[in-house]
């Protein structure tokens, strides 16, 4: 098939499509919906994955958490002491570079005549190195504060906005459960500075919390690996170390942010692919629609086919014409579907507060799939048209 004949088939196909605009639009609808659905679903899925992974990454991809169970069937009644974890830190400088115990709870915060309930966290002086949290004003808890069990604290921006009118409160004091604490620092904003956000929080030295909250058992420890490459080895070493201390491999868990990232990416990837596959079913439905319409078109244009064959058109010419027409329909549907998918996906993601991540590979794949579907389902009516005998075609009404 030379270019001139292919160009002629394209022109005839466009004439036929434009001559039946309503029917052509309905025929393309299945392809449009299919392509748009695939783009929207993959874009939203990738955007949600990106949002979650960014949140996890902000915690530090080198962070490792050791969590002790609080008793129960099959768990250890022994607890890991801070000294034990400090021992691991000192013996494995090639794997981990920092460690912090963690105690958390709720406390009643009072400043002046105002009261509120806030999140209370307690860590070592190295916690900001593990979590990469920035200080807006003042300083973080120091080693001196930890050693001397000082009643000092670092607060979030919600507390600054709510009780200090947004003015630097370093040097002021607040009461937690009736005990006075001196503010030595303010964290950078982490949420939106509302009561329900991470900015409504107070951090104190863990040694102070052990006495203040009367909590002698520390159930959580945070480590930071020396590098992202050493995270897996550090996790394995910690599991072996804690097992040796407890005499059992139950009653605790060791996890890393990197593992959580891998799990999240795997799960969201599977869900996105599955949903995109379901959406792609509508492409097949659209292909069936193209086959039906093309079959009707062959029946309506039987005399035209007979005349073309009578004046010298070959079987391949007729076959090509109808294949080109089905390909044009699916291509136009694919293009409109891509545009529609991009618009809808952006609107939905904007409403959800996440970024719409355009998967170029998936866009190309869905478009190519729609084109293949159009050609595949156009073969049957095209062959039917090509096989018509000129005399039989001319006799038809």
WOKA-V527456 format. One record per run of one state. SS is the DSSP state (2 for helix, 1 for strand, 0 for the rest). FROM is the first residue (numbers start at 1). LEN is the number of residues. Records with the same first field share a line. If there is no record, write none. Layout:
SS->FROM-LEN ; FROM-LEN
This chain:
0->1-2 ; 20-1 ; 59-4 ; 69-13 ; 92-4 ; 112-2 ; 124-3 ; 132-3 ; 139-4 ; 148-4 ; 156-1 ; 165-8 ; 177-2 ; 188-13 ; 213-7 ; 226-2 ; 247-5 ; 301-1 ; 311-4 ; 353-7 ; 387-3 ; 396-2
2->3-17 ; 21-38 ; 82-10 ; 127-5 ; 143-5 ; 157-8 ; 206-7 ; 228-19 ; 257-44 ; 302-9 ; 315-38 ; 360-27 ; 390-6
1->63-6 ; 96-16 ; 114-10 ; 135-4 ; 152-4 ; 173-4 ; 179-9 ; 201-5 ; 220-6 ; 252-5
